[in-house]
Amino acid sequence: MKNESDMPELEQEQGNLLDAVGVGIMLGKNRDYVLRQCKIGKLPKPVKPISRNKRWLAGDIETWLSLGCPSQAVFEKWRKFDT
């Protein structure tokens, strides 16, 4: 049995991935709202791990909310600065 340190980083993060419905639950909105907001750049960039459906890291959404929901461009600049 593999331990977590042997698993690729993406596989470890998959447990922390949210689909549009999950993000919508965090925001109190529906899936269509989330997808529209993503399309116009008002949410953090999603990651696409394996499937073609959009997925967001739960930590990105939590951080984005704690920062006051900045635009995607502002959030990405913050992320680069923070790392």
PDB file of N, CA, C and O in Angstrom:
ATOM      1  N   MET A   1       0.840  -1.186   0.000  1.00  0.00           N
ATOM      2  CA  MET A   1       0.000   0.000   0.000  1.00  0.00           C
ATOM      3  C   MET A   1       0.880   1.243   0.000  1.00  0.00           C
ATOM      4  O   MET A   1       1.831   1.345   0.775  1.00  0.00           O
ATOM      5  N   LYS A   2       0.550   2.186  -0.878  1.00  0.00           N
ATOM      6  CA  LYS A   2       1.328   3.414  -0.965  1.00  0.00           C
ATOM      7  C   LYS A   2       0.988   4.324   0.203  1.00  0.00           C
ATOM      8  O   LYS A   2      -0.159   4.399   0.643  1.00  0.00           O
ATOM      9  N   ASN A   3       2.013   5.014   0.696  1.00  0.00           N
ATOM     10  CA  ASN A   3       1.700   6.048   1.676  1.00  0.00           C
ATOM     11  C   ASN A   3       1.559   7.375   0.953  1.00  0.00           C
ATOM     12  O   ASN A   3       1.889   7.486  -0.228  1.00  0.00           O
ATOM     13  N   GLU A   4       1.067   8.382   1.665  1.00  0.00           N
ATOM     14  CA  GLU A   4       0.755   9.655   1.013  1.00  0.00           C
ATOM     15  C   GLU A   4       1.981  10.325   0.423  1.00  0.00           C
ATOM     16  O   GLU A   4       1.872  11.032  -0.579  1.00  0.00           O
ATOM     17  N   SER A   5       3.161  10.114   1.031  1.00  0.00           N
ATOM     18  CA  SER A   5       4.355  10.773   0.508  1.00  0.00           C
ATOM     19  C   SER A   5       4.767  10.203  -0.849  1.00  0.00           C
ATOM     20  O   SER A   5       5.497  10.860  -1.591  1.00  0.00           O
ATOM     21  N   ASP A   6       4.316   9.000  -1.186  1.00  0.00           N
ATOM     22  CA  ASP A   6       4.629   8.403  -2.477  1.00  0.00           C
ATOM     23  C   ASP A   6       3.677   8.835  -3.584  1.00  0.00           C
ATOM     24  O   ASP A   6       3.963   8.638  -4.765  1.00  0.00           O
ATOM     25  N   MET A   7       2.554   9.419  -3.207  1.00  0.00           N
ATOM     26  CA  MET A   7       1.547   9.786  -4.200  1.00  0.00           C
ATOM     27  C   MET A   7       1.918  11.121  -4.836  1.00  0.00           C
ATOM     28  O   MET A   7       2.437  12.010  -4.161  1.00  0.00           O
ATOM     29  N   PRO A   8       1.659  11.261  -6.110  1.00  0.00           N
ATOM     30  CA  PRO A   8       1.901  12.552  -6.750  1.00  0.00           C
ATOM     31  C   PRO A   8       1.079  13.638  -6.065  1.00  0.00           C
ATOM     32  O   PRO A   8       0.008  13.379  -5.517  1.00  0.00           O
ATOM     33  N   GLU A   9       1.600  14.847  -6.110  1.00  0.00           N
ATOM     34  CA  GLU A   9       0.947  15.979  -5.445  1.00  0.00           C
ATOM     35  C   GLU A   9      -0.500  16.148  -5.878  1.00  0.00           C
ATOM     36  O   GLU A   9      -1.365  16.421  -5.046  1.00  0.00           O
ATOM     37  N   LEU A  10      -0.773  15.991  -7.159  1.00  0.00           N
ATOM     38  CA  LEU A  10      -2.138  16.169  -7.648  1.00  0.00           C
ATOM     39  C   LEU A  10      -3.086  15.157  -7.022  1.00  0.00           C
ATOM     40  O   LEU A  10      -4.214  15.500  -6.669  1.00  0.00           O
ATOM     41  N   GLU A  11      -2.642  13.925  -6.883  1.00  0.00           N
ATOM     42  CA  GLU A  11      -3.506  12.913  -6.272  1.00  0.00           C
ATOM     43  C   GLU A  11      -3.801  13.259  -4.823  1.00  0.00           C
ATOM     44  O   GLU A  11      -4.912  13.018  -4.349  1.00  0.00           O
ATOM     45  N   GLN A  12      -2.838  13.814  -4.113  1.00  0.00           N
ATOM     46  CA  GLN A  12      -3.062  14.215  -2.735  1.00  0.00           C
ATOM     47  C   GLN A  12      -4.072  15.348  -2.665  1.00  0.00           C
ATOM     48  O   GLN A  12      -4.889  15.391  -1.744  1.00  0.00           O
ATOM     49  N   GLU A  13      -4.029  16.271  -3.633  1.00  0.00           N
ATOM     50  CA  GLU A  13      -4.915  17.425  -3.619  1.00  0.00           C
ATOM     51  C   GLU A  13      -6.330  17.091  -4.071  1.00  0.00           C
ATOM     52  O   GLU A  13      -7.252  17.856  -3.788  1.00  0.00           O
ATOM     53  N   GLN A  14      -6.531  15.972  -4.766  1.00  0.00           N
ATOM     54  CA  GLN A  14      -7.849  15.678  -5.302  1.00  0.00           C
ATOM     55  C   GLN A  14      -8.914  15.603  -4.225  1.00  0.00           C
ATOM     56  O   GLN A  14     -10.080  15.896  -4.490  1.00  0.00           O
ATOM     57  N   GLY A  15      -8.541  15.220  -3.027  1.00  0.00           N
ATOM     58  CA  GLY A  15      -9.500  15.200  -1.932  1.00  0.00           C
ATOM     59  C   GLY A  15      -9.929  16.597  -1.538  1.00  0.00           C
ATOM     60  O   GLY A  15     -10.952  16.769  -0.876  1.00  0.00           O
ATOM     61  N   ASN A  16      -9.157  17.597  -1.937  1.00  0.00           N
ATOM     62  CA  ASN A  16      -9.455  18.985  -1.617  1.00  0.00           C
ATOM     63  C   ASN A  16     -10.002  19.749  -2.815  1.00  0.00           C
ATOM     64  O   ASN A  16     -10.014  20.980  -2.813  1.00  0.00           O
ATOM     65  N   LEU A  17     -10.452  19.034  -3.834  1.00  0.00           N
ATOM     66  CA  LEU A  17     -10.978  19.686  -5.028  1.00  0.00           C
ATOM     67  C   LEU A  17     -12.486  19.858  -4.926  1.00  0.00           C
ATOM     68  O   LEU A  17     -13.196  19.003  -4.397  1.00  0.00           O
ATOM     69  N   LEU A  18     -12.950  20.981  -5.443  1.00  0.00           N
ATOM     70  CA  LEU A  18     -14.382  21.269  -5.470  1.00  0.00           C
ATOM     71  C   LEU A  18     -14.832  21.438  -6.908  1.00  0.00           C
ATOM     72  O   LEU A  18     -14.134  22.052  -7.715  1.00  0.00           O
ATOM     73  N   ASP A  19     -15.984  20.901  -7.227  1.00  0.00           N
ATOM     74  CA  ASP A  19     -16.572  21.186  -8.535  1.00  0.00           C
ATOM     75  C   ASP A  19     -17.412  22.456  -8.401  1.00  0.00           C
ATOM     76  O   ASP A  19     -17.460  23.058  -7.329  1.00  0.00           O
ATOM     77  N   ALA A  20     -18.071  22.861  -9.479  1.00  0.00           N
ATOM     78  CA  ALA A  20     -18.853  24.098  -9.464  1.00  0.00           C
ATOM     79  C   ALA A  20     -19.980  24.043  -8.440  1.00  0.00           C
ATOM     80  O   ALA A  20     -20.333  25.070  -7.859  1.00  0.00           O
ATOM     81  N   VAL A  21     -20.544  22.878  -8.212  1.00  0.00           N
ATOM     82  CA  VAL A  21     -21.603  22.737  -7.212  1.00  0.00           C
ATOM     83  C   VAL A  21     -21.023  22.982  -5.817  1.00  0.00           C
ATOM     84  O   VAL A  21     -21.624  23.686  -5.006  1.00  0.00           O
ATOM     85  N   GLY A  22     -19.857  22.399  -5.544  1.00  0.00           N
ATOM     86  CA  GLY A  22     -19.214  22.585  -4.246  1.00  0.00           C
ATOM     87  C   GLY A  22     -18.834  24.028  -3.978  1.00  0.00           C
ATOM     88  O   GLY A  22     -19.015  24.530  -2.868  1.00  0.00           O
ATOM     89  N   VAL A  23     -18.299  24.703  -5.008  1.00  0.00           N
ATOM     90  CA  VAL A  23     -17.969  26.121  -4.861  1.00  0.00           C
ATOM     91  C   VAL A  23     -19.253  26.906  -4.623  1.00  0.00           C
ATOM     92  O   VAL A  23     -19.291  27.814  -3.793  1.00  0.00           O
ATOM     93  N   GLY A  24     -20.301  26.551  -5.356  1.00  0.00           N
ATOM     94  CA  GLY A  24     -21.585  27.223  -5.176  1.00  0.00           C
ATOM     95  C   GLY A  24     -22.112  27.083  -3.762  1.00  0.00           C
ATOM     96  O   GLY A  24     -22.673  28.031  -3.212  1.00  0.00           O
ATOM     97  N   ILE A  25     -21.937  25.913  -3.166  1.00  0.00           N
ATOM     98  CA  ILE A  25     -22.377  25.715  -1.786  1.00  0.00           C
ATOM     99  C   ILE A  25     -21.611  26.645  -0.854  1.00  0.00           C
ATOM    100  O   ILE A  25     -22.194  27.244   0.049  1.00  0.00           O
ATOM    101  N   MET A  26     -20.301  26.766  -1.075  1.00  0.00           N
ATOM    102  CA  MET A  26     -19.499  27.671  -0.243  1.00  0.00           C
ATOM    103  C   MET A  26     -19.943  29.121  -0.389  1.00  0.00           C
ATOM    104  O   MET A  26     -19.869  29.899   0.562  1.00  0.00           O
ATOM    105  N   LEU A  27     -20.404  29.478  -1.587  1.00  0.00           N
ATOM    106  CA  LEU A  27     -20.805  30.860  -1.866  1.00  0.00           C
ATOM    107  C   LEU A  27     -22.288  31.108  -1.635  1.00  0.00           C
ATOM    108  O   LEU A  27     -22.736  32.255  -1.658  1.00  0.00           O
ATOM    109  N   GLY A  28     -23.040  30.063  -1.417  1.00  0.00           N
ATOM    110  CA  GLY A  28     -24.487  30.222  -1.293  1.00  0.00           C
ATOM    111  C   GLY A  28     -25.152  30.516  -2.628  1.00  0.00           C
ATOM    112  O   GLY A  28     -26.190  31.176  -2.687  1.00  0.00           O
ATOM    113  N   LYS A  29     -24.542  30.019  -3.698  1.00  0.00           N
ATOM    114  CA  LYS A  29     -25.044  30.248  -5.065  1.00  0.00           C
ATOM    115  C   LYS A  29     -25.173  28.903  -5.762  1.00  0.00           C
ATOM    116  O   LYS A  29     -24.816  27.865  -5.205  1.00  0.00           O
ATOM    117  N   ASN A  30     -25.689  28.932  -6.993  1.00  0.00           N
ATOM    118  CA  ASN A  30     -25.832  27.682  -7.738  1.00  0.00           C
ATOM    119  C   ASN A  30     -24.678  27.484  -8.723  1.00  0.00           C
ATOM    120  O   ASN A  30     -23.850  28.374  -8.917  1.00  0.00           O
ATOM    121  N   ARG A  31     -24.640  26.319  -9.330  1.00  0.00           N
ATOM    122  CA  ARG A  31     -23.592  25.928 -10.259  1.00  0.00           C
ATOM    123  C   ARG A  31     -23.462  26.898 -11.427  1.00  0.00           C
ATOM    124  O   ARG A  31     -22.352  27.287 -11.792  1.00  0.00           O
ATOM    125  N   ASP A  32     -24.598  27.292 -12.016  1.00  0.00           N
ATOM    126  CA  ASP A  32     -24.554  28.195 -13.169  1.00  0.00           C
ATOM    127  C   ASP A  32     -23.937  29.539 -12.807  1.00  0.00           C
ATOM    128  O   ASP A  32     -23.194  30.114 -13.602  1.00  0.00           O
ATOM    129  N   TYR A  33     -24.236  30.039 -11.626  1.00  0.00           N
ATOM    130  CA  TYR A  33     -23.646  31.295 -11.158  1.00  0.00           C
ATOM    131  C   TYR A  33     -22.126  31.152 -11.091  1.00  0.00           C
ATOM    132  O   TYR A  33     -21.393  32.023 -11.561  1.00  0.00           O
ATOM    133  N   VAL A  34     -21.664  30.058 -10.509  1.00  0.00           N
ATOM    134  CA  VAL A  34     -20.224  29.825 -10.367  1.00  0.00           C
ATOM    135  C   VAL A  34     -19.557  29.785 -11.738  1.00  0.00           C
ATOM    136  O   VAL A  34     -18.519  30.417 -11.934  1.00  0.00           O
ATOM    137  N   LEU A  35     -20.124  29.065 -12.670  1.00  0.00           N
ATOM    138  CA  LEU A  35     -19.534  28.963 -14.006  1.00  0.00           C
ATOM    139  C   LEU A  35     -19.532  30.306 -14.728  1.00  0.00           C
ATOM    140  O   LEU A  35     -18.577  30.624 -15.437  1.00  0.00           O
ATOM    141  N   ARG A  36     -20.588  31.095 -14.555  1.00  0.00           N
ATOM    142  CA  ARG A  36     -20.622  32.443 -15.162  1.00  0.00           C
ATOM    143  C   ARG A  36     -19.539  33.334 -14.554  1.00  0.00           C
ATOM    144  O   ARG A  36     -18.836  34.046 -15.272  1.00  0.00           O
ATOM    145  N   GLN A  37     -19.410  33.291 -13.235  1.00  0.00           N
ATOM    146  CA  GLN A  37     -18.415  34.115 -12.559  1.00  0.00           C
ATOM    147  C   GLN A  37     -16.995  33.696 -12.962  1.00  0.00           C
ATOM    148  O   GLN A  37     -16.111  34.542 -13.097  1.00  0.00           O
ATOM    149  N   CYS A  38     -16.786  32.424 -13.149  1.00  0.00           N
ATOM    150  CA  CYS A  38     -15.492  31.929 -13.600  1.00  0.00           C
ATOM    151  C   CYS A  38     -15.198  32.440 -15.006  1.00  0.00           C
ATOM    152  O   CYS A  38     -14.089  32.889 -15.297  1.00  0.00           O
ATOM    153  N   LYS A  39     -16.188  32.367 -15.859  1.00  0.00           N
ATOM    154  CA  LYS A  39     -16.019  32.776 -17.257  1.00  0.00           C
ATOM    155  C   LYS A  39     -15.632  34.247 -17.379  1.00  0.00           C
ATOM    156  O   LYS A  39     -14.848  34.616 -18.253  1.00  0.00           O
ATOM    157  N   ILE A  40     -16.184  35.089 -16.500  1.00  0.00           N
ATOM    158  CA  ILE A  40     -15.880  36.525 -16.587  1.00  0.00           C
ATOM    159  C   ILE A  40     -14.709  36.929 -15.686  1.00  0.00           C
ATOM    160  O   ILE A  40     -14.415  38.116 -15.542  1.00  0.00           O
ATOM    161  N   GLY A  41     -14.038  35.934 -15.077  1.00  0.00           N
ATOM    162  CA  GLY A  41     -12.822  36.219 -14.325  1.00  0.00           C
ATOM    163  C   GLY A  41     -13.022  36.709 -12.908  1.00  0.00           C
ATOM    164  O   GLY A  41     -12.174  37.423 -12.374  1.00  0.00           O
ATOM    165  N   LYS A  42     -14.123  36.340 -12.296  1.00  0.00           N
ATOM    166  CA  LYS A  42     -14.381  36.790 -10.930  1.00  0.00           C
ATOM    167  C   LYS A  42     -14.110  35.729  -9.872  1.00  0.00           C
ATOM    168  O   LYS A  42     -14.335  35.971  -8.686  1.00  0.00           O
ATOM    169  N   LEU A  43     -13.635  34.569 -10.278  1.00  0.00           N
ATOM    170  CA  LEU A  43     -13.264  33.504  -9.345  1.00  0.00           C
ATOM    171  C   LEU A  43     -11.813  33.123  -9.609  1.00  0.00           C
ATOM    172  O   LEU A  43     -11.292  33.396 -10.690  1.00  0.00           O
ATOM    173  N   PRO A  44     -11.155  32.497  -8.638  1.00  0.00           N
ATOM    174  CA  PRO A  44      -9.808  31.986  -8.922  1.00  0.00           C
ATOM    175  C   PRO A  44      -9.844  31.019 -10.110  1.00  0.00           C
ATOM    176  O   PRO A  44     -10.867  30.395 -10.392  1.00  0.00           O
ATOM    177  N   LYS A  45      -8.712  30.912 -10.791  1.00  0.00           N
ATOM    178  CA  LYS A  45      -8.635  29.982 -11.915  1.00  0.00           C
ATOM    179  C   LYS A  45      -8.850  28.560 -11.425  1.00  0.00           C
ATOM    180  O   LYS A  45      -8.284  28.153 -10.411  1.00  0.00           O
ATOM    181  N   PRO A  46      -9.669  27.807 -12.146  1.00  0.00           N
ATOM    182  CA  PRO A  46      -9.855  26.402 -11.765  1.00  0.00           C
ATOM    183  C   PRO A  46      -8.672  25.561 -12.224  1.00  0.00           C
ATOM    184  O   PRO A  46      -7.898  25.963 -13.092  1.00  0.00           O
ATOM    185  N   VAL A  47      -8.555  24.406 -11.630  1.00  0.00           N
ATOM    186  CA  VAL A  47      -7.578  23.419 -12.092  1.00  0.00           C
ATOM    187  C   VAL A  47      -8.383  22.320 -12.772  1.00  0.00           C
ATOM    188  O   VAL A  47      -9.551  22.109 -12.448  1.00  0.00           O
ATOM    189  N   LYS A  48      -7.772  21.635 -13.694  1.00  0.00           N
ATOM    190  CA  LYS A  48      -8.454  20.545 -14.396  1.00  0.00           C
ATOM    191  C   LYS A  48      -7.610  19.301 -14.235  1.00  0.00           C
ATOM    192  O   LYS A  48      -6.765  19.021 -15.086  1.00  0.00           O
ATOM    193  N   PRO A  49      -7.814  18.547 -13.168  1.00  0.00           N
ATOM    194  CA  PRO A  49      -6.908  17.442 -12.891  1.00  0.00           C
ATOM    195  C   PRO A  49      -6.974  16.280 -13.874  1.00  0.00           C
ATOM    196  O   PRO A  49      -5.966  15.951 -14.500  1.00  0.00           O
ATOM    197  N   ILE A  50      -8.112  15.666 -14.020  1.00  0.00           N
ATOM    198  CA  ILE A  50      -8.211  14.474 -14.860  1.00  0.00           C
ATOM    199  C   ILE A  50      -9.346  14.619 -15.861  1.00  0.00           C
ATOM    200  O   ILE A  50      -9.177  14.352 -17.051  1.00  0.00           O
ATOM    201  N   SER A  51     -10.484  15.037 -15.376  1.00  0.00           N
ATOM    202  CA  SER A  51     -11.648  15.148 -16.259  1.00  0.00           C
ATOM    203  C   SER A  51     -11.678  16.513 -16.924  1.00  0.00           C
ATOM    204  O   SER A  51     -10.849  17.376 -16.637  1.00  0.00           O
ATOM    205  N   ARG A  52     -12.629  16.694 -17.801  1.00  0.00           N
ATOM    206  CA  ARG A  52     -12.748  17.975 -18.491  1.00  0.00           C
ATOM    207  C   ARG A  52     -13.560  18.981 -17.684  1.00  0.00           C
ATOM    208  O   ARG A  52     -13.654  20.147 -18.068  1.00  0.00           O
ATOM    209  N   ASN A  53     -14.146  18.549 -16.579  1.00  0.00           N
ATOM    210  CA  ASN A  53     -14.925  19.444 -15.730  1.00  0.00           C
ATOM    211  C   ASN A  53     -14.003  20.302 -14.881  1.00  0.00           C
ATOM    212  O   ASN A  53     -12.943  19.853 -14.445  1.00  0.00           O
ATOM    213  N   LYS A  54     -14.414  21.530 -14.652  1.00  0.00           N
ATOM    214  CA  LYS A  54     -13.610  22.443 -13.855  1.00  0.00           C
ATOM    215  C   LYS A  54     -13.605  22.000 -12.397  1.00  0.00           C
ATOM    216  O   LYS A  54     -14.610  21.527 -11.866  1.00  0.00           O
ATOM    217  N   ARG A  55     -12.460  22.165 -11.773  1.00  0.00           N
ATOM    218  CA  ARG A  55     -12.307  21.887 -10.347  1.00  0.00           C
ATOM    219  C   ARG A  55     -11.454  22.988  -9.741  1.00  0.00           C
ATOM    220  O   ARG A  55     -10.518  23.482 -10.371  1.00  0.00           O
ATOM    221  N   TRP A  56     -11.779  23.361  -8.536  1.00  0.00           N
ATOM    222  CA  TRP A  56     -11.032  24.372  -7.810  1.00  0.00           C
ATOM    223  C   TRP A  56     -10.439  23.741  -6.563  1.00  0.00           C
ATOM    224  O   TRP A  56     -11.040  22.850  -5.963  1.00  0.00           O
ATOM    225  N   LEU A  57      -9.269  24.199  -6.180  1.00  0.00           N
ATOM    226  CA  LEU A  57      -8.706  23.784  -4.910  1.00  0.00           C
ATOM    227  C   LEU A  57      -9.499  24.464  -3.803  1.00  0.00           C
ATOM    228  O   LEU A  57      -9.697  25.678  -3.837  1.00  0.00           O
ATOM    229  N   ALA A  58      -9.949  23.700  -2.834  1.00  0.00           N
ATOM    230  CA  ALA A  58     -10.735  24.259  -1.735  1.00  0.00           C
ATOM    231  C   ALA A  58      -9.957  25.374  -1.043  1.00  0.00           C
ATOM    232  O   ALA A  58     -10.542  26.383  -0.649  1.00  0.00           O
ATOM    233  N   GLY A  59      -8.658  25.205  -0.893  1.00  0.00           N
ATOM    234  CA  GLY A  59      -7.830  26.234  -0.262  1.00  0.00           C
ATOM    235  C   GLY A  59      -7.817  27.533  -1.043  1.00  0.00           C
ATOM    236  O   GLY A  59      -7.785  28.612  -0.451  1.00  0.00           O
ATOM    237  N   ASP A  60      -7.841  27.442  -2.375  1.00  0.00           N
ATOM    238  CA  ASP A  60      -7.901  28.662  -3.191  1.00  0.00           C
ATOM    239  C   ASP A  60      -9.204  29.413  -2.949  1.00  0.00           C
ATOM    240  O   ASP A  60      -9.202  30.637  -2.825  1.00  0.00           O
ATOM    241  N   ILE A  61     -10.307  28.692  -2.883  1.00  0.00           N
ATOM    242  CA  ILE A  61     -11.601  29.342  -2.662  1.00  0.00           C
ATOM    243  C   ILE A  61     -11.652  29.945  -1.265  1.00  0.00           C
ATOM    244  O   ILE A  61     -12.146  31.060  -1.090  1.00  0.00           O
ATOM    245  N   GLU A  62     -11.147  29.220  -0.267  1.00  0.00           N
ATOM    246  CA  GLU A  62     -11.132  29.748   1.099  1.00  0.00           C
ATOM    247  C   GLU A  62     -10.272  31.010   1.189  1.00  0.00           C
ATOM    248  O   GLU A  62     -10.670  31.988   1.821  1.00  0.00           O
ATOM    249  N   THR A  63      -9.101  30.989   0.563  1.00  0.00           N
ATOM    250  CA  THR A  63      -8.219  32.159   0.564  1.00  0.00           C
ATOM    251  C   THR A  63      -8.865  33.312  -0.184  1.00  0.00           C
ATOM    252  O   THR A  63      -8.832  34.454   0.275  1.00  0.00           O
ATOM    253  N   TRP A  64      -9.449  33.015  -1.327  1.00  0.00           N
ATOM    254  CA  TRP A  64     -10.119  34.037  -2.131  1.00  0.00           C
ATOM    255  C   TRP A  64     -11.224  34.716  -1.318  1.00  0.00           C
ATOM    256  O   TRP A  64     -11.356  35.940  -1.346  1.00  0.00           O
ATOM    257  N   LEU A  65     -12.011  33.922  -0.597  1.00  0.00           N
ATOM    258  CA  LEU A  65     -13.059  34.485   0.252  1.00  0.00           C
ATOM    259  C   LEU A  65     -12.460  35.348   1.359  1.00  0.00           C
ATOM    260  O   LEU A  65     -12.972  36.430   1.648  1.00  0.00           O
ATOM    261  N   SER A  66     -11.383  34.877   1.977  1.00  0.00           N
ATOM    262  CA  SER A  66     -10.768  35.636   3.075  1.00  0.00           C
ATOM    263  C   SER A  66     -10.153  36.950   2.598  1.00  0.00           C
ATOM    264  O   SER A  66     -10.011  37.893   3.376  1.00  0.00           O
ATOM    265  N   LEU A  67      -9.792  37.008   1.320  1.00  0.00           N
ATOM    266  CA  LEU A  67      -9.236  38.239   0.744  1.00  0.00           C
ATOM    267  C   LEU A  67     -10.321  39.202   0.274  1.00  0.00           C
ATOM    268  O   LEU A  67     -10.013  40.282  -0.228  1.00  0.00           O
ATOM    269  N   GLY A  68     -11.571  38.827   0.429  1.00  0.00           N
ATOM    270  CA  GLY A  68     -12.667  39.702   0.021  1.00  0.00           C
ATOM    271  C   GLY A  68     -13.139  39.492  -1.395  1.00  0.00           C
ATOM    272  O   GLY A  68     -13.744  40.389  -1.981  1.00  0.00           O
ATOM    273  N   CYS A  69     -12.875  38.321  -1.964  1.00  0.00           N
ATOM    274  CA  CYS A  69     -13.342  37.951  -3.308  1.00  0.00           C
ATOM    275  C   CYS A  69     -12.796  38.862  -4.410  1.00  0.00           C
ATOM    276  O   CYS A  69     -13.568  39.429  -5.183  1.00  0.00           O
ATOM    277  N   PRO A  70     -11.470  39.006  -4.484  1.00  0.00           N
ATOM    278  CA  PRO A  70     -10.912  39.845  -5.552  1.00  0.00           C
ATOM    279  C   PRO A  70     -11.091  39.201  -6.925  1.00  0.00           C
ATOM    280  O   PRO A  70     -11.433  38.023  -7.032  1.00  0.00           O
ATOM    281  N   SER A  71     -10.858  39.981  -7.958  1.00  0.00           N
ATOM    282  CA  SER A  71     -10.938  39.439  -9.316  1.00  0.00           C
ATOM    283  C   SER A  71      -9.886  38.355  -9.498  1.00  0.00           C
ATOM    284  O   SER A  71      -8.949  38.241  -8.707  1.00  0.00           O
ATOM    285  N   GLN A  72     -10.053  37.570 -10.538  1.00  0.00           N
ATOM    286  CA  GLN A  72      -9.112  36.493 -10.842  1.00  0.00           C
ATOM    287  C   GLN A  72      -7.705  37.050 -11.041  1.00  0.00           C
ATOM    288  O   GLN A  72      -6.732  36.472 -10.558  1.00  0.00           O
ATOM    289  N   ALA A  73      -7.599  38.158 -11.745  1.00  0.00           N
ATOM    290  CA  ALA A  73      -6.291  38.751 -12.015  1.00  0.00           C
ATOM    291  C   ALA A  73      -5.606  39.194 -10.721  1.00  0.00           C
ATOM    292  O   ALA A  73      -4.412  38.955 -10.535  1.00  0.00           O
ATOM    293  N   VAL A  74      -6.351  39.830  -9.840  1.00  0.00           N
ATOM    294  CA  VAL A  74      -5.788  40.276  -8.562  1.00  0.00           C
ATOM    295  C   VAL A  74      -5.403  39.075  -7.702  1.00  0.00           C
ATOM    296  O   VAL A  74      -4.351  39.081  -7.063  1.00  0.00           O
ATOM    297  N   PHE A  75      -6.243  38.052  -7.685  1.00  0.00           N
ATOM    298  CA  PHE A  75      -5.953  36.861  -6.902  1.00  0.00           C
ATOM    299  C   PHE A  75      -4.684  36.176  -7.407  1.00  0.00           C
ATOM    300  O   PHE A  75      -3.851  35.752  -6.606  1.00  0.00           O
ATOM    301  N   GLU A  76      -4.529  36.064  -8.729  1.00  0.00           N
ATOM    302  CA  GLU A  76      -3.348  35.418  -9.290  1.00  0.00           C
ATOM    303  C   GLU A  76      -2.083  36.213  -8.962  1.00  0.00           C
ATOM    304  O   GLU A  76      -1.037  35.622  -8.695  1.00  0.00           O
ATOM    305  N   LYS A  77      -2.166  37.550  -8.978  1.00  0.00           N
ATOM    306  CA  LYS A  77      -1.018  38.377  -8.587  1.00  0.00           C
ATOM    307  C   LYS A  77      -0.681  38.148  -7.124  1.00  0.00           C
ATOM    308  O   LYS A  77       0.492  38.036  -6.767  1.00  0.00           O
ATOM    309  N   TRP A  78      -1.699  38.076  -6.273  1.00  0.00           N
ATOM    310  CA  TRP A  78      -1.479  37.821  -4.855  1.00  0.00           C
ATOM    311  C   TRP A  78      -0.822  36.459  -4.668  1.00  0.00           C
ATOM    312  O   TRP A  78       0.109  36.318  -3.875  1.00  0.00           O
ATOM    313  N   ARG A  79      -1.302  35.466  -5.393  1.00  0.00           N
ATOM    314  CA  ARG A  79      -0.760  34.106  -5.257  1.00  0.00           C
ATOM    315  C   ARG A  79       0.714  34.082  -5.635  1.00  0.00           C
ATOM    316  O   ARG A  79       1.516  33.449  -4.948  1.00  0.00           O
ATOM    317  N   LYS A  80       1.084  34.761  -6.718  1.00  0.00           N
ATOM    318  CA  LYS A  80       2.500  34.798  -7.133  1.00  0.00           C
ATOM    319  C   LYS A  80       3.345  35.520  -6.092  1.00  0.00           C
ATOM    320  O   LYS A  80       4.475  35.118  -5.815  1.00  0.00           O
ATOM    321  N   PHE A  81       2.798  36.583  -5.518  1.00  0.00           N
ATOM    322  CA  PHE A  81       3.515  37.343  -4.504  1.00  0.00           C
ATOM    323  C   PHE A  81       3.677  36.539  -3.226  1.00  0.00           C
ATOM    324  O   PHE A  81       4.710  36.625  -2.562  1.00  0.00           O
ATOM    325  N   ASP A  82       2.668  35.760  -2.879  1.00  0.00           N
ATOM    326  CA  ASP A  82       2.646  34.994  -1.635  1.00  0.00           C
ATOM    327  C   ASP A  82       3.590  33.801  -1.675  1.00  0.00           C
ATOM    328  O   ASP A  82       4.040  33.343  -0.624  1.00  0.00           O
ATOM    329  N   THR A  83       3.899  33.289  -2.857  1.00  0.00           N
ATOM    330  CA  THR A  83       4.732  32.081  -2.936  1.00  0.00           C
ATOM    331  C   THR A  83       6.186  32.378  -2.995  1.00  0.00           C
ATOM    332  O   THR A  83       7.002  31.459  -3.064  1.00  0.00           O
TER     333      THR A  83
END
